[in-house]
C-alpha cells in the first residue's frame, strides 16, 4: 500500500521472521482486528495471499516438470491397488450401508449437525440428476474422516443411498500412505469406493484416470481440492488436480457423445471401439459444443469437524456442533475450457484456471461459515499471543491509532534477537551441521 511497516527496524524484524518461517514477509503478519479490516489491512493481506499463490504455482510447475510421468513399476503397483476384487464388489453394498448408518448416527445423534443451506440441492443431485450427468462435490478438509461423516450428514436419511443402491454412493480418493498401506484396510476402502492417490506421482496416475472414467459414466466423485488437511482451519488453495478431473471427465463424455451420434447417424452398432478411437484425438483439442457440461461441480463447506475428530485422535468426539453449507453449482466452467482451447493454452494453464474457479466458489461458501469476529479472535488467540509490529504511522489517518498498535513485547524482542542470531549462525556455520543432520 506504499506505506512503511514500522520503519526500517520493523521491516528488518519481519524479514528475519519470514526467512526463518519460509513465508512471504507480509503473509505472517498478525494484525489487530481494528487494523485488519481497514482498506490498508485488507490490501496487505490480499497482496500477501497473491504472492504466496504465485510462489506455489511456480513451485508446482517446477515440481511437475522434474517429476515427469509415473515410473512403470509405480504405475503397475498403483493399478493393482485400485483394482476391485470380486469379493470386494460383492460386499460393497454391505460396507457402504454400515458406514453410512454409523456416520449418520455419529453426526446426528452423538453430535449436533445442521445443514444451513442447500440440503435439498444435494439430495436432488445425488438421487435424481439426469442419466449420464456426473457430479463432483468439493469441500474443505480438516479431519481424517470428513468423508464419509460430512457427506453422510449432508444427505437427508430418507434420500441417502442404501445397500442396493451402491452405484449412487460417491467415489473418492485417498493418499496411499494413509489409506492403502495395509492390505486389510485397503480392501475395506476399495469396497467403500475409495481410489488410491500417490502424493508423489503427479496428475497422470491410475487413481485419477479411474475417477475421470467414473465421471464420464455419470457417477459421483468427491474430492478435497486442497489436497491435504488444513491444520489451522483456514481454507487452502485448490490444486490443479480438480481441474484435470473436470477436463478429463468432459473429454471422455464428449467422446462418448460423439460416438453415440455417429452410431445413430450411420446405424452402426458394432465397431464402437474403433469409432471412439478415431474421434478421441480430435476431441481433446476441440472446443466444446454449445451444450451444458455433462457434469455438475458442487461446493460444500463445513465447520466443526476439527472438534469431532482432532488431529492425532483415534476416537471421534461427541457433543460438538457441525455446520454445513451446500452452495450453488459452480458456473463458468464451459466458458473457461472454450476460451483456453481456442487460444491454444497449455493443459497446465487450463487445469489451474478451472481450479481457481472452483476455489472461488468453495471459498465463498466457506467464508459464510466464519463471519463472526469471535471466531477470528479465538483462532488468532489460539495460534499466537496477541501482538503487532505495526507502528501508528501505518494506520490510515482516518482512524485514531490503537494503543496496542505500536507495542512489541519483551518476549517478541527476545524472540527476534534470538532468531537473528540463529540465522547469522546458520549462514556462517550451517555447512558444519550437515553431517550431524545426515
C-alpha positions as CSV (number, residue, x, y, z in Angstrom):
1,X,0.0,0.0,0.0
2,X,3.0,2.3,-0.2
3,X,3.5,2.7,3.5
4,X,6.4,1.6,5.6
5,X,5.5,-1.1,8.2
6,X,7.1,0.1,11.4
7,X,10.0,1.8,9.8
8,X,13.4,0.2,8.9
9,X,13.7,-1.7,12.1
10,X,10.2,-3.1,11.9
11,X,10.8,-4.2,8.3
12,X,14.0,-6.0,9.3
13,X,12.2,-7.8,12.1
14,X,9.6,-9.0,9.6
15,X,12.2,-10.1,7.1
16,X,14.1,-12.1,9.7
17,X,10.9,-13.8,10.8
18,X,9.9,-14.5,7.2
19,X,13.2,-16.0,6.3
20,X,13.1,-18.3,9.3
21,X,9.5,-19.5,8.7
22,X,9.7,-19.6,4.9
23,X,6.8,-17.3,4.4
24,X,6.2,-14.2,2.4
25,X,7.1,-11.3,4.6
26,X,3.6,-9.9,4.9
27,X,2.0,-13.3,5.0
28,X,3.0,-13.9,8.6
29,X,1.7,-10.6,10.0
30,X,-0.7,-10.8,12.9
31,X,-3.0,-7.8,12.6
32,X,-5.2,-6.4,15.3
33,X,-8.8,-6.7,14.4
34,X,-9.1,-2.9,14.1
35,X,-6.3,-2.7,11.5
36,X,-7.1,-5.9,9.6
37,X,-10.5,-4.7,8.4
38,X,-9.3,-1.3,7.2
39,X,-8.5,-0.8,3.5
40,X,-4.8,-0.8,4.3
41,X,-5.1,-4.1,6.2
42,X,-7.2,-5.8,3.5
43,X,-4.7,-4.6,0.8
44,X,-1.8,-6.0,2.7
45,X,-3.5,-9.4,3.3
46,X,-4.6,-9.6,-0.3
47,X,-1.1,-8.8,-1.6
48,X,0.4,-11.4,0.7
49,X,-2.0,-14.1,-0.5
50,X,-1.4,-13.3,-4.1
51,X,2.4,-13.5,-3.6
52,X,2.0,-16.9,-1.8
53,X,-0.3,-18.2,-4.6
54,X,2.2,-17.2,-7.3
55,X,5.1,-18.9,-5.4
56,X,3.0,-22.1,-5.0
57,X,2.2,-22.1,-8.7
58,X,5.8,-21.6,-9.7
59,X,6.9,-24.4,-7.4
60,X,4.2,-26.6,-8.8
61,X,5.3,-26.1,-12.4
62,X,8.9,-26.9,-11.5
63,X,8.0,-30.0,-9.4
64,X,5.7,-31.4,-12.1
65,X,8.4,-30.9,-14.8
66,X,11.0,-32.6,-12.6
67,X,8.7,-35.4,-11.6
68,X,7.7,-36.5,-15.1
69,X,5.4,-39.4,-15.8
70,X,4.8,-42.2,-13.2
71,X,7.6,-44.9,-13.5
72,X,6.3,-48.2,-14.9
73,X,6.8,-50.0,-11.6
74,X,4.8,-47.4,-9.6
75,X,2.2,-47.4,-12.3
76,X,1.7,-51.1,-12.1
77,X,1.6,-51.0,-8.2
78,X,-1.0,-48.2,-8.2
79,X,-3.1,-50.0,-10.8
80,X,-3.1,-53.1,-8.6
81,X,-4.1,-51.0,-5.6
82,X,-7.0,-49.6,-7.5
83,X,-8.4,-52.9,-8.8
84,X,-11.5,-54.1,-7.0
85,X,-11.7,-57.9,-6.4
86,X,-14.9,-59.8,-7.0
87,X,-15.2,-60.3,-3.2
88,X,-14.9,-56.5,-2.6
89,X,-17.5,-55.8,-5.2
90,X,-19.8,-58.4,-3.5
91,X,-19.6,-56.9,0.0
92,X,-19.7,-53.3,-1.3
93,X,-23.4,-52.8,-0.6
94,X,-23.0,-54.1,3.0
95,X,-19.8,-52.0,3.6
96,X,-21.4,-48.8,2.3
97,X,-24.7,-49.4,4.2
98,X,-22.9,-49.9,7.5
99,X,-20.5,-47.0,7.1
100,X,-23.4,-44.7,6.1
101,X,-25.6,-45.7,9.1
102,X,-22.7,-45.3,11.6
103,X,-21.7,-41.9,10.1
104,X,-25.2,-40.5,10.3
105,X,-25.6,-41.8,13.9
106,X,-22.3,-40.2,14.9
107,X,-23.1,-36.8,13.3
108,X,-26.8,-36.5,14.2
109,X,-27.2,-38.5,17.4
110,X,-23.8,-38.1,19.2
111,X,-23.1,-34.7,17.8
112,X,-25.3,-31.8,16.5
113,X,-25.2,-31.3,12.8
114,X,-27.0,-28.5,10.9
115,X,-27.2,-28.1,7.2
116,X,-27.6,-24.3,6.9
117,X,-28.1,-24.2,3.1
118,X,-28.6,-26.5,0.2
119,X,-29.7,-29.8,1.7
120,X,-32.4,-30.2,-1.0
121,X,-29.9,-29.3,-3.7
122,X,-27.6,-32.1,-2.8
123,X,-30.4,-34.5,-2.3
124,X,-31.7,-33.8,-5.8
125,X,-28.3,-34.2,-7.4
126,X,-27.5,-37.4,-5.6
127,X,-30.8,-39.1,-6.2
128,X,-32.4,-37.5,-9.2
129,X,-29.9,-35.9,-11.6
130,X,-30.3,-36.7,-15.3
131,X,-28.9,-40.0,-16.6
132,X,-25.3,-39.6,-17.7
133,X,-24.8,-36.3,-15.8
134,X,-21.7,-36.6,-13.4
135,X,-21.4,-35.0,-10.1
136,X,-18.2,-33.6,-8.4
137,X,-18.6,-32.4,-4.9
138,X,-15.7,-30.4,-3.4
139,X,-15.2,-29.5,0.3
140,X,-12.7,-28.2,2.7
141,X,-10.6,-30.8,4.6
142,X,-9.8,-30.5,8.3
143,X,-10.3,-34.1,9.7
144,X,-9.3,-37.5,8.5
145,X,-13.0,-38.6,8.4
146,X,-14.5,-35.6,6.7
147,X,-15.5,-38.2,4.2
148,X,-17.7,-40.1,5.0
149,X,-19.0,-38.2,8.0
150,X,-19.8,-34.9,6.4
151,X,-21.4,-36.4,3.2
152,X,-23.5,-38.8,5.2
153,X,-24.7,-35.9,7.4
154,X,-25.4,-33.6,4.5
155,X,-27.6,-36.0,2.5
156,X,-31.0,-36.5,4.2
157,X,-31.5,-40.0,5.6
158,X,-34.6,-40.5,3.5
159,X,-32.7,-39.8,0.3
160,X,-29.4,-41.5,1.3
161,X,-28.4,-44.4,-0.9
162,X,-28.8,-47.8,0.8
163,X,-27.3,-51.2,0.3
164,X,-28.9,-52.0,-3.0
165,X,-28.1,-48.5,-4.4
166,X,-24.3,-48.7,-4.2
167,X,-23.9,-47.1,-7.6
168,X,-25.3,-43.9,-6.3
169,X,-22.8,-43.6,-3.5
170,X,-19.8,-41.3,-4.1
171,X,-16.3,-42.4,-5.2
172,X,-13.4,-40.6,-3.5
173,X,-9.6,-40.6,-3.5
174,X,-7.3,-41.1,-0.5
175,X,-3.5,-40.9,-0.2
176,X,-1.7,-44.3,-0.5
177,X,0.4,-43.6,2.6
178,X,-2.7,-43.1,4.8
179,X,-5.3,-45.5,3.4
180,X,-3.6,-48.2,1.4
181,X,-0.5,-49.1,3.5
182,X,-2.2,-52.2,5.0
183,X,-3.9,-54.8,2.8
184,X,-6.9,-55.3,5.1
185,X,-7.6,-51.6,5.3
186,X,-7.0,-51.2,1.5
187,X,-9.5,-54.0,0.8
188,X,-12.2,-52.4,3.0
189,X,-11.6,-49.0,1.4
190,X,-11.9,-50.4,-2.1
191,X,-15.2,-51.9,-1.1
192,X,-16.1,-48.5,0.2
193,X,-15.4,-46.9,-3.3
194,X,-12.1,-45.3,-2.4
195,X,-9.4,-44.9,-5.0
196,X,-5.6,-44.7,-4.3
197,X,-3.8,-41.4,-4.9
198,X,0.0,-41.3,-4.7
199,X,1.1,-37.8,-3.4
200,X,4.4,-38.1,-5.4
201,X,3.0,-39.4,-8.7
202,X,1.7,-36.2,-10.2
203,X,-1.6,-35.9,-12.1
204,X,-1.1,-38.8,-14.5
205,X,-1.8,-41.8,-12.3
206,X,-4.3,-44.6,-12.2
207,X,-6.5,-43.2,-9.4
208,X,-7.1,-40.0,-11.3
209,X,-7.8,-41.8,-14.6
210,X,-10.3,-44.2,-12.9
211,X,-12.0,-41.2,-11.2
212,X,-12.4,-39.4,-14.5
213,X,-13.7,-42.6,-16.1
214,X,-16.4,-42.9,-13.4
215,X,-17.4,-39.3,-14.0
216,X,-17.7,-40.0,-17.8
217,X,-20.2,-42.7,-16.9
218,X,-22.3,-40.2,-14.9
219,X,-21.2,-41.2,-11.4
220,X,-20.4,-39.1,-8.3
221,X,-16.9,-38.3,-7.2
222,X,-16.0,-36.3,-4.1
223,X,-12.6,-34.6,-3.8
224,X,-10.8,-32.3,-1.4
225,X,-9.3,-29.7,-3.8
226,X,-6.7,-28.5,-1.2
227,X,-5.1,-31.9,-1.5
228,X,-4.4,-32.3,2.3
229,X,-5.9,-31.5,5.7
230,X,-5.7,-27.9,7.0
231,X,-4.1,-27.8,10.4
232,X,-5.4,-24.3,11.2
233,X,-8.9,-24.5,9.8
234,X,-8.1,-21.9,7.1
235,X,-9.1,-22.9,3.6
236,X,-6.0,-23.8,1.5
237,X,-5.7,-23.1,-2.2
238,X,-7.3,-25.5,-4.6
239,X,-4.8,-27.5,-6.6
240,X,-5.0,-28.2,-10.3
241,X,-5.9,-31.9,-9.8
242,X,-9.6,-30.9,-9.6
243,X,-9.2,-29.0,-12.9
244,X,-7.7,-32.1,-14.5
245,X,-10.6,-34.2,-13.3
246,X,-13.1,-31.8,-14.8
247,X,-11.3,-31.7,-18.2
248,X,-10.8,-35.5,-18.4
249,X,-14.4,-36.1,-17.5
250,X,-15.6,-33.6,-20.1
251,X,-13.4,-35.0,-22.8
252,X,-14.5,-38.6,-22.1
253,X,-18.1,-37.6,-22.1
254,X,-17.6,-35.7,-25.4
255,X,-16.0,-38.8,-26.9
256,X,-18.9,-40.9,-25.8
257,X,-21.4,-38.4,-27.1
258,X,-19.8,-38.1,-30.5
259,X,-19.6,-41.9,-30.8
260,X,-23.3,-42.2,-30.0
261,X,-24.2,-39.5,-32.5
262,X,-22.1,-41.2,-35.2
263,X,-23.6,-44.6,-34.4
264,X,-27.1,-43.2,-34.6
265,X,-26.4,-41.4,-37.9
266,X,-24.8,-44.4,-39.6
267,X,-26.8,-47.2,-37.9
268,X,-23.6,-48.9,-36.9
269,X,-24.0,-50.9,-33.8
270,X,-20.6,-52.6,-33.9
271,X,-17.1,-51.2,-34.2
272,X,-17.7,-48.8,-31.3
273,X,-14.2,-49.1,-30.1
274,X,-12.7,-48.2,-33.5
275,X,-15.1,-45.2,-33.9
276,X,-14.3,-44.0,-30.4
277,X,-10.5,-44.2,-31.1
278,X,-10.9,-42.3,-34.3
279,X,-12.8,-39.4,-32.7
280,X,-10.9,-39.3,-29.4
281,X,-7.8,-37.5,-30.6
282,X,-9.7,-34.7,-32.2
283,X,-11.9,-34.3,-29.1
284,X,-9.1,-33.5,-26.7
285,X,-8.3,-30.3,-28.6
286,X,-11.7,-29.4,-29.9
287,X,-14.0,-26.7,-28.4
288,X,-17.0,-28.0,-26.5
289,X,-20.4,-28.0,-28.2
290,X,-22.8,-25.3,-27.2
291,X,-24.5,-27.6,-24.7
292,X,-24.4,-27.9,-21.0
293,X,-21.4,-29.6,-19.4
294,X,-22.0,-33.3,-18.7
295,X,-21.2,-32.7,-15.1
296,X,-22.1,-30.6,-12.1
297,X,-19.4,-29.3,-9.6
298,X,-21.0,-28.6,-6.2
299,X,-19.1,-26.8,-3.4
300,X,-19.7,-27.9,0.1
301,X,-18.2,-26.2,3.2
302,X,-18.3,-27.3,6.8
303,X,-17.2,-26.1,10.2
304,X,-16.6,-28.0,13.4
305,X,-15.2,-31.3,12.2
306,X,-11.8,-30.4,13.7
307,X,-13.5,-30.8,17.1
308,X,-15.3,-34.1,16.2
309,X,-12.0,-35.7,15.1
310,X,-9.0,-33.6,16.2
311,X,-5.6,-34.3,14.6
312,X,-3.9,-37.2,16.3
313,X,-7.1,-38.5,17.9
314,X,-8.1,-42.1,17.2
315,X,-11.7,-41.9,18.5
316,X,-14.3,-39.3,17.4
317,X,-15.6,-36.7,19.9
318,X,-19.2,-36.2,20.9
319,X,-21.4,-33.3,21.8
320,X,-19.9,-30.9,19.2
321,X,-21.7,-28.6,16.7
322,X,-21.0,-29.1,13.0
323,X,-22.4,-26.7,10.4
324,X,-22.6,-27.5,6.7
325,X,-23.4,-25.3,3.7
326,X,-24.1,-26.7,0.2
327,X,-23.5,-24.0,-2.4
328,X,-24.9,-23.4,-5.9
329,X,-23.3,-25.4,-8.7
330,X,-20.1,-23.8,-10.0
331,X,-20.7,-21.7,-13.1
332,X,-18.4,-20.6,-16.0
333,X,-16.5,-23.9,-16.4
334,X,-17.5,-24.4,-20.0
335,X,-16.5,-20.8,-20.9
336,X,-13.1,-21.4,-19.3
337,X,-12.5,-24.5,-21.3
338,X,-13.6,-22.9,-24.5
339,X,-11.5,-19.8,-24.1
340,X,-8.3,-21.7,-23.2
341,X,-8.7,-24.2,-26.0
342,X,-9.4,-21.5,-28.6
343,X,-6.2,-19.7,-27.8
344,X,-4.2,-22.9,-27.6
345,X,-3.3,-22.7,-23.9
346,X,-1.4,-25.5,-22.2
347,X,-3.2,-28.1,-20.2
348,X,-1.5,-26.8,-17.1
349,X,-3.0,-23.4,-17.6
350,X,-6.4,-24.9,-18.2
351,X,-6.2,-27.0,-15.1
352,X,-5.1,-24.1,-13.0
353,X,-7.9,-21.8,-14.3
354,X,-10.6,-24.4,-13.5
355,X,-9.1,-25.0,-10.1
356,X,-9.1,-21.2,-9.4
357,X,-12.8,-21.1,-10.4
358,X,-13.7,-24.0,-8.1
359,X,-11.5,-22.4,-5.3
360,X,-13.5,-19.1,-5.6
361,X,-16.9,-20.9,-5.3
362,X,-15.8,-23.0,-2.3
363,X,-14.1,-20.0,-0.6
364,X,-17.4,-18.0,-0.9
365,X,-19.3,-20.8,0.9
366,X,-16.6,-21.2,3.5
367,X,-16.5,-17.5,4.3
368,X,-20.2,-17.6,5.1
369,X,-19.5,-20.2,7.8
370,X,-17.0,-17.9,9.5
371,X,-18.5,-14.4,9.6
372,X,-18.3,-13.6,13.3
373,X,-15.3,-11.7,14.8
374,X,-15.4,-14.1,17.7
375,X,-14.2,-16.9,15.5
376,X,-11.3,-14.8,14.1
377,X,-10.3,-13.6,17.6
378,X,-10.4,-17.1,19.0
379,X,-8.4,-18.6,16.2
380,X,-5.8,-15.8,16.5
381,X,-5.5,-16.2,20.3
382,X,-5.1,-20.0,19.9
383,X,-2.4,-19.5,17.2
384,X,-0.2,-17.0,19.0
385,X,-0.2,-14.5,21.8
386,X,-1.7,-11.2,20.7
387,X,1.0,-8.7,19.5
388,X,1.6,-6.5,16.5
389,X,4.5,-4.9,14.7
390,X,2.6,-2.1,13.1
391,X,3.6,1.4,14.0
392,X,1.0,4.1,14.4
393,X,2.2,5.6,11.1
394,X,1.0,2.5,9.2
395,X,-2.6,3.1,10.3
396,X,-4.7,5.2,7.9
397,X,-5.0,8.8,9.2
398,X,-8.8,8.4,9.3
399,X,-8.5,6.1,12.3
400,X,-7.1,7.1,15.6
401,X,-4.0,5.0,16.5
402,X,-4.6,2.0,18.7
403,X,-2.5,1.9,21.9
404,X,-1.6,-1.7,21.2
405,X,-0.6,-0.9,17.6
406,X,2.9,0.2,18.5
407,X,3.5,-2.3,21.2
408,X,6.2,-5.0,20.8
409,X,6.5,-7.1,23.9
410,X,9.8,-8.0,25.6
411,X,9.2,-11.6,24.6
412,X,8.9,-10.6,21.0
413,X,12.1,-8.6,21.3
414,X,14.0,-11.6,22.7
415,X,12.5,-13.8,20.0
416,X,13.6,-11.6,17.2
417,X,17.1,-11.2,18.6
418,X,17.4,-15.0,19.1
419,X,16.1,-15.5,15.6
420,X,18.6,-13.1,14.1
421,X,21.4,-14.8,15.9
422,X,20.3,-18.2,14.8
423,X,20.0,-17.0,11.2
424,X,23.5,-15.5,11.3
425,X,25.0,-18.7,12.8
426,X,23.2,-20.8,10.1
427,X,24.5,-18.7,7.3
428,X,28.1,-19.0,8.6
429,X,28.3,-22.4,10.2
430,X,25.3,-24.3,8.7
431,X,27.6,-26.4,6.5
432,X,29.1,-27.9,9.6
433,X,25.8,-29.2,10.8
434,X,25.1,-31.1,7.6
435,X,27.0,-34.3,8.6
436,X,25.2,-34.3,12.0
437,X,21.8,-33.9,10.4
438,X,22.6,-36.7,7.9
